[in-house]
Amino acid sequence: MHKFARKAVVVAAATSAAFGLAITSTSAAPQATWTVAPGGAVTAHADNPSVVTDSGEFKCTSADGTGSVKSGSGLSGTGIGQINSLSFAGCSAMGINITITTSGLPYGINITGESPDNPDHVLGEIANVKAHVSGFGCSADFTGTVHGYFDNTQSALIADGTSRDLTASNASCLGIINNGDTVALKAVVKMSPGQTITAD
C-alpha cells in the first residue's frame, strides 16, 4: 500500500505545472523578441497525464487549466503568459483517491529557447509552481519550475517525463516520500484556442 501511496502523492505537483507551457516560445539570445498569435485567454486540457517516479508511472484521468498570453510581435520571453487556475480529475493509485491543491497562482510563463531538434517546437518554463497532495496517510508539497516544449503543429505542450523539475518538501509519508525527492511529468496538453509562437 505504501508504494501506491507514494505514487499518489507525487501526481499533483507534476501535473499542476503543465498548463501554460504551451504558450512559450524561445531563443537563448537575451535581446530576442517573439510573436504569439492569437494570444489572449486560453484553456488547457490533458487526457491521462502521468507522473514518472522511481517506483513507476501512474495517471490521472484528466487535468484542466485556464490562463492568458500576450498577443502580437516584439514580445519579451519573460512573463509572456500566466496560468490562472488548475483542476484535476480522477487521480488515484490502485483505487485510492487523492486530493490536489495548488497555491501561489498565477504561475509565470517564460520563454527559454528554440528547440535544436525541430523547427516546429519551442521551449519554455512555468515558474514557481506550488502544489500540495494528500491521500491515504501521506501528504507532501512540491515546488519548482517545470520545463517542456510546445508543438506548433498540434497547439500542444509536450512534457516527455524525463525532466525531474519538482522537488518534495514538508513530506509526511512514513518515509515513502522524503524531502528532496523529485518527479517528472509526462503529458500532452492541448491549448484552446490554438496558439502559434515564433521568433521575430
N, C-alpha and C positions, 0 to 999 in steps of 0.2 A: 504494500500500500504506500509506503513511504516513497518508493521510486516514482509512483504515479503522482503523488502529491507534489514532488519536486517539479515534474513536468507541468503541472497545473500552475504552479507559482510563477513560472517564467513567461507564460504565453503573453500576458498583457503588456508587459513593458516593451517587448519587441514589436508587437503588433501596433501598439499605440503610436509608435513613431512613424509609421509608414505613410501617412497621409500628408500630401503636400510636397513630398519629394518629387512627385510627378510634375511639379511646376518649376523645377530648377533647370537652369541652363548654364553653360560654363566655359571658362577659359582660365588658365593659370595666370595670364597677364593681368597685373593689378589695374591697368588702365582700360581693360577691355570693357565693352558695353554689349547689351543683349536686347533682342526683340522677343516679346511674348505676344501671342495672338490666340484667341481674342482677349484673354485676361478677364478680370472681374471675379465675381463669385463663382466658386466651384464646389462640387460634391465629389466624393471618392468612395468607391466600393471595392472590396476584395472578397472573393469566394475562397473559403478554405485556407486562410492564411495559416502558416505553420511556423513553429519555432524549433530551431536546431539547438540541442543541448548535448552535454557529454553523454547523457544516457539515452538519447534517441530523438525522435521527431514526433510532434503531435499538432493537432489542429483545433481552431475554432471553426464554426460554420460560416461566419461572415464578420466583416468589420466595415464600419461606415464613418465618414467624417465630412466636415464642411470647412471651407476656408476661402481665401481670396488671393489673387495675384495681381501685380501691377500689369498695366497694358501699354503697349507701344514700343518704341525703339529708344536706344540710348540709355537703357536701364543699367544701374549698378547691380552686380551679382549679390551684394549683401542686402538682406531684407527684401528680396524680390517678391516674397509672399509670406503668408502665415496660415497656420492651422488653428481654427477657432473652436471646434468641438469634435469629439470622438465617441463612438459607441461600439459595443461588441455583443455578439450573439452566439449562443451555442458553444461556449468554451467549457471544456471538460477534459478529464483524463480518466479513462475506464469508468465512465458514468458518474464521476464525481464533479459536480458543478463548481465553478469558481466565479468570484466577483472581481471585476476590473474597474478601477477608478483612475482617472488622470487628473493632474493638477498643474498649475503654473501656465495654463493656456493664456494667450496664444503662443504657439511654438513658431520660431522664426525659420524661414526657408532661405537658404543661401546658395549661390552658385559657387561651384568649386573647380570645374574644369571640363573640357570636352573629352569624350571617350577616344582613346587612341586606337580602338579596335573597330568602331562602327560609326560612320558619319551621322547616322540617324539617332544615336544615343548621346545624351548629355548627362553629366554627373552633378550631384548635388548633395546637400545635407539638411537635416532637420535638427535644429539646435535646442539644447536644454530640455529634452524630453524627460518627463517625470510620470511614473505610474506606480500604483500600489495594487498588489494582488493578494487575495485571501481565499483560502479553500482547504477544507479538511485538515485543520490543525496547523496550517502553515500560513505565514504572511511574509511579505518582503516588499521593499521598494526597489525600483530600478530607475536609473538615471543615465543620461549620456546623449551623445549626438549620433544620429543614425545616417549611414551613407548608402547610396544606391544610384541607379541610373534611370532616366526617363527615355522611353522609346517613342519617338515622334510618329512612327508608323502605326502604333496602337493607341496613342494617348494613354500610356500606361507606365506606371512605376514598376520597375523590376528590382526586387531585393533577392539575391540568389542564395542567401543562407550561409555565406562564407565570412561575412564581416561581423565579428563579435563586438558590437558597439555599446551595449547596455550592461551596466555593472550593478550588482546587488549590494544593498545596504540595509541596515535595520532588520536583518533576516532572523526569524524565529521559527525554525523548521526542524528542530531536533537534529541539526547538523546536515540535513538533506540539502538545503540551500545555505550557503555560507557567504558572509560579507566578502566582496571581491569576485564572486562568480560572474561569468559573462555569458550572454546568449546572443544568437543571431536570428534574424528574421528571414523567412522565405515566403514571398508573396508577389502577386501581380495585382496592382491597384489601379483600376481604370478610372479616369477622370471625366467628368461631365460638367459643362460642355468640353469637347475635345480641345486640347491646347497644343500649340507648337512653340518651341523655344529654339532660337538660333542666334549665333553670334553675329553682331553687326559687321 
